[in-house]
Amino acid sequence: MFRLQFAIATAIIGAAIAVPTSANAQLDTSNQPPPVFLDMPVETPEEAQEGDVVNFTSGDILTTFTFSLDPKSTFRLTNEDPFATNPLILDLSTLNVASGDEIFLQALGNFSFHGNDIVDIAGGITGIFSSSNELLSSDNLNRVPGAIDLASSDLDVVTFDTYRGGVSTDISEDFAISTAALQSVIVPDMARYLFLATANDSFYGDNVDPDENYGVRIVTPSRDVPEPSILLGTAIATALGWCYSRKLS
């Protein structure tokens, strides 16, 4: 019987040893601009600066990501707007974010609605959560078939009709992201992707960003798992203690 107990204990230890040593490795950012960790603690997300690692008052560790955005991008219906581009689509798992998490979003920089002849002062972004990364063609009103609405309507936005043809573009699931400050958003149930695109507009193809400062800041919770060495030590102590107690009995 003791041999069986020892075999079980050995299996527990073996499982602990098999924990990947990369459990705390940085996120795979090969397809996106990598975060910059400056280790500059602040008290609230509203005080976060680009690249900060934020120590929020709740005790959570928050990490800041920034992404550039094409001012011609949209996930809305367009009409006779051939130079409009597709939105930025972020896989929430690459940001270590899951349904129910509170994240903070802020639009960065600005762009021009009509090219270089107009001052580069337009700002703001719109977003939409989705259960999939599917995006339909631009002649569809509901281009994001997996779209999921936020629980709160505080950030809802009513969008303009298209400049050409006056076709309605308004959908219920999108929300506004302001340049004023980081704003709190709860990731809805079943959401796996976040689509980000240009602020409310009627024609996207002539938008430009001459100083290339248009983008988004996302502050997310970090979830570190225990180091493998800690897991191994705990497993050994647990397994040997159990084995010893069984031997005495």
Backbone torsions as a table, in degrees:
resi	resn	phi	psi	omega
1	MET	NA	-39.7	-179.8
2	PHE	-61.5	-36.5	178.5
3	ARG	-61.5	-39.4	178.6
4	LEU	-64.8	-42.8	178.9
5	GLN	-62.7	-41.5	179.9
6	PHE	-65.5	-36.5	178.6
7	ALA	-64.9	-39.8	178.6
8	ILE	-65.4	-43.3	178.7
9	ALA	-61.1	-41.2	178.6
10	THR	-63.0	-38.2	178.3
11	ALA	-64.1	-39.9	178.6
12	ILE	-62.4	-44.9	179.4
13	ILE	-63.7	-41.5	179.6
14	GLY	-61.0	-39.0	178.5
15	ALA	-64.0	-38.9	179.0
16	ALA	-65.9	-40.0	179.6
17	ILE	-63.8	-29.7	-176.5
18	ALA	-76.5	-6.2	178.2
19	VAL	-60.8	129.6	-176.4
20	PRO	-59.5	138.4	178.3
21	THR	-72.6	-9.4	178.9
22	SER	-94.0	19.1	-175.5
23	ALA	-59.3	-30.8	179.3
24	ASN	-105.5	18.4	179.8
25	ALA	-66.4	155.3	177.5
26	GLN	-64.7	156.5	179.6
27	LEU	-62.0	151.0	175.9
28	ASP	-72.5	108.0	-178.5
29	THR	-114.2	29.7	-176.9
30	SER	-64.1	-25.7	-178.0
31	ASN	-107.4	16.9	-179.1
32	GLN	-154.0	158.9	177.9
33	PRO	-60.2	130.5	-177.3
34	PRO	-72.5	149.0	174.8
35	PRO	-69.7	153.0	176.1
36	VAL	-112.0	120.5	-176.8
37	PHE	-97.9	112.2	-177.1
38	LEU	-101.7	-8.5	179.4
39	ASP	53.0	53.9	179.2
40	MET	-118.2	89.8	-175.8
41	PRO	-65.6	141.6	174.4
42	VAL	-133.0	170.9	-172.5
43	GLU	-86.5	-33.3	-177.2
44	THR	-137.9	156.5	177.2
45	PRO	-59.3	-30.4	-179.6
46	GLU	-62.5	-22.3	179.8
47	GLU	-93.3	1.0	-176.2
48	ALA	-67.4	141.1	173.9
49	GLN	-112.8	162.7	-176.6
50	GLU	-54.8	126.7	177.2
51	GLY	88.1	-2.6	-178.1
52	ASP	-70.3	149.2	162.7
53	VAL	-98.6	116.3	-166.4
54	VAL	-100.5	125.8	172.4
55	ASN	-95.6	98.6	-176.7
56	PHE	-78.0	160.4	-175.1
57	THR	-64.2	-22.9	178.8
58	SER	-72.5	-10.8	-176.5
59	GLY	95.1	-9.8	177.3
60	ASP	-69.4	149.4	173.1
61	ILE	-96.4	123.3	-178.8
62	LEU	-111.1	143.4	-178.3
63	THR	-121.0	137.8	-178.0
64	THR	-98.7	131.3	171.9
65	PHE	-118.0	144.2	172.2
66	THR	-127.7	142.8	-179.3
67	PHE	-135.1	139.8	173.5
68	SER	-78.0	158.3	-175.9
69	LEU	-137.5	137.3	176.7
70	ASP	-78.3	122.3	-179.1
71	PRO	-66.2	-11.9	176.8
72	LYS	-89.0	-1.2	-171.5
73	SER	-80.9	146.7	176.3
74	THR	-160.3	152.1	171.1
75	PHE	-110.3	14.9	-178.9
76	ARG	-100.4	167.1	173.0
77	LEU	-62.1	140.0	172.3
78	THR	-127.2	161.0	-179.7
79	ASN	-139.9	119.3	-178.0
80	GLU	53.0	47.2	-179.0
81	ASP	-131.6	68.2	-168.3
82	PRO	-68.0	-19.7	-177.2
83	PHE	-96.3	2.7	172.9
84	ALA	-64.5	145.6	-177.2
85	THR	-116.7	169.0	-179.6
86	ASN	-77.7	158.8	-177.6
87	PRO	-75.2	167.5	168.1
88	LEU	-75.8	128.5	179.9
89	ILE	-117.7	116.9	-178.1
90	LEU	-106.3	129.1	172.4
91	ASP	-78.5	115.4	-174.5
92	LEU	-61.8	-27.6	-179.8
93	SER	-65.8	-29.2	177.8
94	THR	-72.6	-16.0	174.9
95	LEU	-99.1	4.8	-179.1
96	ASN	63.8	37.9	-176.5
97	VAL	-117.3	142.6	-180.0
98	ALA	-135.7	167.9	177.4
99	SER	-54.4	138.4	180.0
100	GLY	91.6	-14.8	178.7
101	ASP	-71.1	147.3	170.0
102	GLU	-93.2	122.7	175.4
103	ILE	-121.8	166.6	-178.2
104	PHE	-125.4	131.6	-175.5
105	LEU	-124.0	145.1	175.7
106	GLN	-152.1	132.1	173.7
107	ALA	-73.4	143.6	-179.8
108	LEU	-119.5	146.4	172.8
109	GLY	68.9	-157.0	-176.0
110	ASN	-158.2	175.9	179.6
111	PHE	-152.1	175.8	178.5
112	SER	-111.7	133.7	-179.8
113	PHE	-70.9	-27.0	-170.2
114	HIS	-130.1	27.2	178.5
115	GLY	88.8	-168.8	-171.7
116	ASN	-70.1	-10.6	179.8
117	ASP	-80.9	-8.4	179.7
118	ILE	-116.7	142.1	-177.9
119	VAL	-59.7	142.4	-177.3
120	ASP	-81.4	76.5	-174.3
121	ILE	-128.3	-5.9	-179.7
122	ALA	-71.5	146.5	-178.8
123	GLY	-149.3	-176.7	-179.6
124	GLY	93.4	157.3	-178.3
125	ILE	-138.6	157.8	169.3
126	THR	-120.2	148.2	-178.4
127	GLY	-132.7	164.3	175.3
128	ILE	-155.1	132.2	175.4
129	PHE	-87.6	151.4	-177.8
130	SER	-147.8	152.5	175.4
131	SER	-80.2	-12.7	178.6
132	SER	-142.9	170.1	177.8
133	ASN	-96.8	16.3	-178.5
134	GLU	-72.0	134.0	177.2
135	LEU	-131.5	121.2	-179.5
136	LEU	-82.5	172.6	-179.0
137	SER	-65.6	160.4	-170.6
138	SER	-72.6	-3.1	176.3
139	ASP	-91.5	5.2	176.0
140	ASN	-97.8	136.8	176.5
141	LEU	-67.7	-47.8	179.6
142	ASN	-98.1	78.7	-174.9
143	ARG	-72.4	-21.4	-179.8
144	VAL	-106.7	91.5	-172.9
145	PRO	-65.8	-21.7	178.5
146	GLY	-95.4	16.3	-174.8
147	ALA	-56.2	138.7	179.8
148	ILE	-127.9	128.4	-177.6
149	ASP	-78.0	151.0	172.9
150	LEU	-70.7	152.3	177.8
151	ALA	-66.0	-33.4	179.6
152	SER	-98.9	144.1	178.8
153	SER	-96.8	7.0	-174.8
154	ASP	-61.3	-28.7	-175.1
155	LEU	-103.6	8.0	-179.1
156	ASP	-57.8	147.3	179.7
157	VAL	-132.2	138.4	173.9
158	VAL	-103.0	120.5	-171.6
159	THR	-94.9	157.9	-179.7
160	PHE	-70.0	154.1	166.9
161	ASP	-69.1	161.5	179.2
162	THR	-63.6	145.2	-179.8
163	TYR	-61.5	-40.1	178.5
164	ARG	-102.1	117.3	177.0
165	GLY	94.1	-14.9	178.1
166	GLY	60.3	38.4	-178.7
167	VAL	-84.2	136.3	-179.2
168	SER	-65.3	138.3	178.6
169	THR	-121.1	-0.6	-170.9
170	ASP	-74.3	132.9	174.6
171	ILE	-128.6	163.5	-172.0
172	SER	-88.7	-19.2	-169.9
173	GLU	-91.5	-12.5	-175.7
174	ASP	-80.0	161.5	-178.6
175	PHE	-145.7	156.6	-176.6
176	ALA	-90.4	144.4	175.4
177	ILE	-123.6	118.7	-171.7
178	SER	-91.1	158.4	172.3
179	THR	-85.1	-11.5	-170.6
180	ALA	-64.6	-43.1	-176.3
181	ALA	-167.2	165.3	172.1
182	LEU	-63.5	133.7	-179.3
183	GLN	-119.5	141.8	-177.4
184	SER	-78.4	135.6	175.9
185	VAL	-138.0	133.2	174.2
186	ILE	-93.5	123.2	-180.0
187	VAL	-65.5	122.0	-175.7
188	PRO	-70.3	161.6	177.2
189	ASP	-57.6	141.1	176.2
190	MET	74.3	-1.3	-179.4
191	ALA	-74.5	130.8	177.9
192	ARG	-123.6	-15.4	-177.5
193	TYR	-136.5	152.2	174.1
194	LEU	-123.3	120.6	176.6
195	PHE	-94.9	132.2	179.5
196	LEU	-127.0	136.4	-176.1
197	ALA	-151.3	176.9	-176.6
198	THR	-62.0	153.9	177.2
199	ALA	-57.5	168.0	-179.4
200	ASN	-47.9	123.3	-178.1
201	ASP	-151.7	161.6	178.6
202	SER	-105.4	-17.1	179.9
203	PHE	-150.5	120.3	-169.9
204	TYR	-100.4	-25.4	-169.2
205	GLY	-66.1	-16.3	-179.6
206	ASP	-103.8	6.9	179.2
207	ASN	-73.6	143.8	178.1
208	VAL	-138.7	159.1	177.3
209	ASP	-130.1	80.2	-171.4
210	PRO	-60.7	-32.6	-179.7
211	ASP	-98.9	6.1	173.0
212	GLU	51.5	46.8	179.7
213	ASN	-116.5	9.1	-175.8
214	TYR	-84.0	129.3	-178.3
215	GLY	-175.3	-160.1	-177.0
216	VAL	-142.5	145.0	173.2
217	ARG	-110.5	132.5	179.0
218	ILE	-126.7	123.0	177.4
219	VAL	-108.3	121.7	-172.4
220	THR	-125.8	157.5	173.8
221	PRO	-73.6	147.2	175.4
222	SER	-104.3	140.8	178.4
223	ARG	-124.8	92.2	176.1
224	ASP	-84.3	139.1	173.6
225	VAL	-96.9	158.2	-179.2
226	PRO	-58.2	149.0	176.9
227	GLU	-61.5	146.9	178.0
228	PRO	-53.9	-34.7	-179.7
229	SER	-64.4	-35.8	177.9
230	ILE	-68.3	-44.2	178.7
231	LEU	-61.2	-41.4	-179.1
232	LEU	-63.9	-45.8	-179.8
233	GLY	-61.7	-42.6	179.2
234	THR	-63.8	-42.9	-179.0
235	ALA	-64.1	-42.3	-179.6
236	ILE	-63.4	-46.1	-179.1
237	ALA	-62.6	-42.3	-179.8
238	THR	-65.5	-48.1	-176.6
239	ALA	-64.7	-46.2	-178.4
240	LEU	-68.8	-36.6	177.2
241	GLY	-64.0	-42.4	178.4
242	TRP	-64.6	-44.5	-178.9
243	CYS	-61.6	-43.6	-178.5
244	TYR	-65.5	-42.1	-179.7
245	SER	-64.5	-36.5	179.0
246	ARG	-68.1	-35.4	-180.0
247	LYS	-65.9	-40.7	-179.8
248	LEU	-66.4	-32.1	-177.9
249	SER	-79.3	NA	NA
